[in-house]
Amino acid sequence: MRSFAMVTALTVALLAQPAMAEIGRIKSTVGPVSIQRGTTTVPAQPGYKLEPGDTVVTGKTGRVGIAFLDDTRFAIGPDSKIKMTTYVYDRPRQSGTFLTEVKRGSLGVVSGKIAKSGKDAMKVRTPTSMLGVRGTKFVVEVKGEGDS
């Protein structure tokens, strides 16, 4: 009986904890889209939970839509490689930091609460520049190999 109580208490404690690593979810995919997490690559499917450090890779005909916890939205185009390098969001304060790296391809963004929370809270890095985002809609396109 005591073991059952301990297992039950542990289960309740684990379920009560939020999924701290989740930063957003895949909303839609078309064509070949994968997620690189460390040394693992998995096919992207709607509902897949993204974590900081994940890289989204689309094939020649691939496209993906992503929704983040702060209401930022990404539309990633064909032949893209985009890394969610840093994502920290404090929901009660509606603030945080977000750094995305566009290594190649195209990224359409509708920024959310992080970008509106402070100067340089959201940044997009390309192989040749760094953009500070302040609550807007924009598209970034990087041509070339940019696989580094």
N, C-alpha and C positions, 0 to 999 in steps of 0.2 A: 504494500500500500504506500509506503514511504517513497519507493522508487517511482511509482506512478505520479505522486504529488510533485516530485522533483522534475520529472519529464514534462508534466503539464505546466509547471511554473517556467521552465526554460523555454518551452514552445511559445507561451504567451509573451515572454520577454522578447524573443526573437521576432515574433510577428508584430509587436508594438513598435519596433525600431523602423524608421523610414529607410528606404533604399537610398543611402547616402551617395552612392556613386552615380546614380542615374542623373543625366543632365538634360535628356530629351529623348524623343522617340521618332523612329522612321514613320512617316505618315503615308507615303506612297512611293512605289518604285515602278519603273518601266525599263525593260531590257536588263543587261547585266550590271548589277550593283553589288559591291561587297564591302564589308567592314574589316579593317585590319586592327586587331587589338593585340599589341605585343607581337608575338610570333605566330599568332593565330589569325586566319582569314576565314570569315563566314559569309554566306550569302545574306544580303540585307532583305528583310521582309517587313511589311507594315507591322507596327507594334514593337519592333526590336528596340531595346533600351540602349541608348548610347551612354558612354562613360568618358570622362576627361582622358585625353590622349588618343582616342579612337581616330582612325583615318578612314574616310569614305572614299571609295574608288569606283568610278563608273567606267563602263566600257564604251566603245564607239557609238552605241545606240542607247546607252544607259542614262537615266534621269532619276533623281530622288528628291522627295520633299521631306523636310525635317521640321518638327516643332520642338522648341526648347522650353524649359520650365518657366522662364521669364517672359514668354510669349514672343521671343525672337523666332522668325521663320526663315529657313534656307530653302532655296531651289537650286540644286546642283545639276549642271548640264553634262552632256556627253564628254567622254574622255577626260575626266577630272580626277584630281587627287587632292583632297582637302582634309586637313588635320584639325581637330578640336583640341588644341594644345592645352589651354587652361579654361576652366569654367567653374566659377565659384558664385553661388547665388544665395543671398540671405532673403528668403521670402518675406518675413515680417517687415524688414526694412526696405524691401524692393530695391536692393543694390547688390553690386558684386563686380566681378571682373570676367572678361571673356576675350580670349586670344585665339584667333583662327588663322591657320596658315594655308594659303592657296598655292599649292606647289605647281599645279597645271589645271587648265580647264576654266570653267565659268561658275560663278557663284552669285546668285541673286539673293538679296537680304532685305527683309523687313525687320528692322531692329525692334527689340522689346524693352523691358524695364531696365536691364543692365545699362544699355547705351544711354538711357535718359537719366541715369542715377548720378553721373559725374563725368567730368572731363577725362577722356582717355580710358574710361571704364571698359569700353569695347574697342578692340583693335583687330585689324586684318593685315596680316603680313603676306607679302608676295616676295618672289626672289629678288626684286629690285626696290621695294618700297614698304613703308608701314603706314596704314591709314588709321586715323582716329575716327571713331564713329560717334555721332551725337544725335541719335534719334531720327533716323531717316530711312529711305528706301534707296538701294543702290545695287549696281552690278559690277563685279570684278571679273576680268578675263585675263588669264595668263597663258600666253602662247609659248610653245617650246617644250622641252623635256622636263625640266624642273623636278626631277625625282629625288633630289637630295633631302 
